[in-house]
């Protein structure tokens, strides 16, 4: 699983940020008062020359180096079901708490920092709320359950279609269990 993040960086002068070697750091942060870093990838030696400042990063694709130390999986960072409480190192949080509670309506923040070889320090773009598209990671589950947790009909050729249970069929199945 990966998520594409596209953007354009324009310098205060109005000119595009387009060095031949840039470092881009993309963070995914919680939105609560805890403001915790959940995922961070660093992309080094990014050639942005001739791009007009446009870039595209693929989070969790192996092209960036993960640098957050949160210990969270990609599915944990973007999963919203069921209500979940996650704990990350306190050093990852700006709000004094290292506990993140995620519900079905929780959002995340994307924060991008960038630097070229002549800049003395990183600059940061304004934080951006992450829309619901990345939350499609929940579609890999049904109500929080993986395919291995669900009853299905399968033979040697693979999954098969099955008729819906009638109430009587369901009661009979329950009696067997």
N, C-alpha and C positions, 0 to 999 in steps of 0.2 A: 504494500500500500504506500502510495506517495501522494502528495498534494502539490500542485503547481502554484507558485506565487509569482505573479507578473507585476512589473511596475516601471516607472520612469523617474529618474532622479534629475532634477533641475537645480543648478546652483543658484544662490541668491542673485547673481548677475543676470539670470535668465538663460544662461548657456547650459547645455546638457553636461551632465557628469559622464564623461566618456574616456577615462584613462585606459591605457593598454594593460594595466595591472591594478586591479582593485581588490579589496577585501570586503565582503558583504557578510554581515551577521544577522540572521533571522531568528527572532525569538517568538515563542508562543507563550503567552502569560495568562494567568487566571484574571477574571474581572472583579472579583470580590475585594474587600478591604485588605485581604492578605497580599494581593498583588504578587503572586508567586511565578517564578520562571519554571515552566513545565517542560519546555523543549527548546534547544538552541542548536543551530548548525552554523558553522563558519565555512564560507566559500572563499578560498584564497586564490590569488593570481587570476582573477576573472578579467578576461579581455573584453572591455566595453568600448573599444575604439570603433568609431563608425556606427554606433548603435543609436546615437541621439539620446543617450541616457537610459534606453530601454533595457531591461534585464528580465530573465526568467530563471527562477530557482525551483528545483524539485525536491521538496522536503521529504526526507526519509528514502531517498533513491540511491544513496551511497555516494553521491557526488560531493556532498558537504561532510564536514567532520562534526560529529555531535560533541558539544562542549558544555552541556548544562549540569551534568551530575545528578539529575533528579531521580534517576532510577525508574522512571515511568516508561511504560511501553507506548508506542504510537497509538494503539487502540485505547489505552487509558487516557491519553491526552485529549483525544477527540471523541471518546464515547460519552454519551449522556444518559444511558439507560442501563440498569435502574439507577435510582439515586445512589450516588457513590461518594465516599469520603476518601480522599487521597492525602498522603503525607509526603512532603518533600523536605530536603535539608533546609533548616531555618535560614541559612545563608542565601538561599534562592528567593527569599521573600522580603519585600520592602515594607510590609504592613505589620510586622511583629508576630504573625501567626504562620505556622507552616502547614496548616490543615486547609484543604480545598474541598468544599462540598459541591458536587455537580448534580444537577437535576436535569430533567428533560428540556428545560428552557435555558440552560446555562450557555453563555457565550465564551469566546476566547478573544484575546487581543494579539494581533501580529505587530511586532516592533522590528523595524529594520535599522541597522547601523551600518555605515559605510565609511571607507577611507581609501585614499590612494597613497602612493609612496611619498608624496611631498606634504601631505596633511599631517599636522602634529598629533591629532587625535581623531577619534571617530566622531562623525556627525550622526544625528538621529532624525529619521523622518517622523512625522506625527503618527501616533498609534492608530491602528485601523481595526475596527471590529470585524471579526471573522463571521461571514454569513453562514447559513445553514448547509451549504453544499458539502463542506468537509465532514459534516456530521453524518453523511451517508455511510460512514464506517459502521454506524449502528445497523445498517441494512444487512450486514453480514450475520446478524442475529435476529431472532424473532422474540420480542419481549425479553431480551437479555439472554436467550438461550441459543447455543450454537447448534448447527445441524446434527451433531452427535447426541444432543439432548432431546431430539424430537422423534416421534413415532413416524415412520415412513415405510412405504412398500418398495422392496428392491429385490431383484433377482440377479442372475449372472450377467445380464445385459445392462444392468444399472437401475436407477430409480424408475418406478412405474406409476402410472395414474391409478388412483383408487377412488371408488365412490365415497361420498360423504357418509358418515355414520348417522343412522337414525337414532333417536333417543333410546330405543330398545337395544340397538347394537352397542351403544355406549354402555348401557347398564350391564350387558352381557360381558363386555370387555372388562369392566370394573370387577365383576364377579370372579373373573379368572385371576385377577391380580390379588 
